[in-house]
Amino acid sequence: MDLDLVVNIIDENGYLGLFLWLWFGVFILPVPNEVIMMTVGMASSQGALTPMLAFGVTYLGISAAFTSSYFFGRVIGRRLLQIMRRKKRFANSIESAMGLMQKYHAFSLSLSCFVPGARYLVPFLYGISRLSFRTFAIFAYSGAFIWVLIAFVLGYLFGDKMDLIMRYSDELWLVVLAGVIVFITIMVRRRKVKETATEMDQAIYQERQHK
């Protein structure tokens, strides 16, 4: 991703142009999202963009893309899914996204941000399944925030080493994904322990009441 391209978009269309580019561009540009976000971070580190504003616009643009994917699923999802399944390049990604959903349920919305082939398919599939928007928003937007923050900071701090980062990008995001999975697993287990303890306390209380 050319740094001059990001700067030109801002010069010609302002931050609104950057927002729209991130919103619609992810569906039509053959450029990994991480590259776009790291380039915005690099432009911010060099003074071409205001860091906080650039990060906010990037996050909102990506979130808008996720939201669009979700509502596409709700409105025309089933018909579009039938068409996509006939194409081999989509069929494998759909199976991967469904596997992620079956294993992690709503948490898959957060995890999918770190999986290129699934990050827009998972919101789309949850739109088809009529998952409530509130649940979608909690998991999708929180995952997007962490994902955008990591990519933006990498670009901001190590933008001059972009070639090296992209060379090992798959390994880098696998490590990040593993970290996120471990964090989510710990949180889920803690919640289950608390729920079990609460149920035991209630059972003990009820038993005492009967005595």
N, C-alpha and C positions, 0 to 999 in steps of 0.2 A: 504494500500500500504506500503510495507516494505521499510524503508529508505535504508537498505543495498542493496536492488535490484537496486535502482537508482544509488548508488555509484558504484556498480559492473558494471553497464552498461557503466558508464563514464570511469572506470578503464580499461575495456576490449576493448571498441570501441570508446572512446572519445566522444566529444560533437556531432559528426556526428551520432554516435549510438543513442544518446538521441533524436536527430532530427528525425531519421528514425523510432524510436520506437513510438514517438508521432504522426508521419505522418500516419503510417500503423496500429499501435497498437490500435488506437481508434476504428477501424473497427472490430477488432478481439478479443480484451481483454474485459472481462466482468467487467471492473472497471470504475466507473464514472470519467469523465475527470477532475472534480474538485479535486478528490482525488489525481490524478497524479500530477496536477499542484501545489497543496498545498504541496505535498511531495517534489517536486523539490524546492519550496520556503523554506521548512524546512531544506533541505539539504544545501541550500545556507546560511542560518542563522547560521549553525553549522560549516561553513568553508569547507564543503566537495565539494562545487561548487563555482565558481566565480559568484556572484549575477547578475551582468548586462549581462554577457555572458549566464548564465543559463536562465534568463528571455527571452533574445533575441532568443535563440534556441527553447525555449518552444513556444513562439509566432509564430515563423516561422513554426514549426512543425504542430501546430494547424491550421494555415493559409493554409498550404499545404494540410491538410486533407479536409478543406472546399473547396479549389480549385479543388481537385480531385473529390469531390462529385458533384460540379457544372459541370465539364466536363464529368463525367459519365452520368449526365442527358442529356447533349447535344448529346452525341454519341450513347448511348444505352438506354436512359431514358424511352422511351415509352414502349418498350418491357419489360424492367425490372419492370416498374410500374405495368403492367398488372399481372405479376407474384406475386409481393408484395401484391397487393390488395386481392389476394386469401387467404393470410395468415392473420389470425385474429390479431396477435400481431402487424403487420405492418399497417393493415387497419385503426385502431383507431389513430395511430400516423400520418398517411397520412391525415386523416380528420382534425386532430388538426393543422397540418402544413398548410393545405389549408385555414382553418379558419383564422389563423394568417396572411397569405398572403392577403386574401380578406379584412381584416380589416385595416392592416397597410401598405400594398403594399411593396415597396422596403425597408421601415424601418423594415419590418419583418425579413430581413436578420440580422440586428443588434440585434433585440429582441430575435431571435431564439437561439442565443448563450446561453441564460439563461434558455432555455427550453429543458431538456434532450431528450424528445421524438421527438423534431423538429429540433434540431440544425444542423443535417446533411441532413435531409429531405428537408428543405427549400431551401438550395443551389441546391440540386438535382432537385427539382421541377422547380426552376427558370432556371436551365440548359435546362430542357425540353421545357420551354416556350420561350427559346432563348433570355432571357434578355441579354443585352449587357454586355460584360465582364467588361467594365469600370464602369457601374452602380453596378454590382455585387461586384467589388473590393472595391468601396467606402464604401458601407454599410456593407459588410461582414468583411472586414479587420479592419474597425474602431470598430465594435462591438466586434470582437475577441480580439482586443487590450485591451478594457475596461474589458472584461470578464477575460482574462488571468491575467491582472494586479491585479484585485481584488483577485482572487484565489491565485496568487503568494504571494501577500503581506500578506494575511491571514495566509498562511503557514509559511512565513518568521517571522511574529510577534507572531503567536499563535500556532506554530507547536507542542509545548508540550501539547496543549489542543486539539489535533486532534480528539480524541474520542468525546469530547463535541461538537465540531463544526459539526462533521458528524451526531451526534444525532439530531441536529436542523438544518441540512443543507437545508432541504426543505423550512422551514420558512425563513431562511437567504436569500436564492436565490429568494424567492417570494418578500421579501422586496427590494432586489436589482433590480429585474425586475420591480417592481412598480415604483421605483425611476427613472429607465431608461425610462419607458413609460411616466411619468410625464415630464421629461426633453424633450423628443422628441415632446410631445404634445405642450409644451410651444414654442419650436423652430418652429414648423409648424405654430402655430397661429401667431407668430411674423412675419414670412415670408408672411403669407396671409395678415396681416395688412399692411406690407410694400408694397405689390403688389397692394392692394386696394388703398392705398394713392398715389402710383405712377400713377395708372389709373385715379384717380380723378384729379391729377395735370395735366396730359396730356389732359384730357377732358376740364379743365378750360383754358389751354393754347390754345387749338384748338378753343374754343368758342371765346376767345379774338381775335384770328387771323381772324375770320370771321367778326368781328364787324368793 
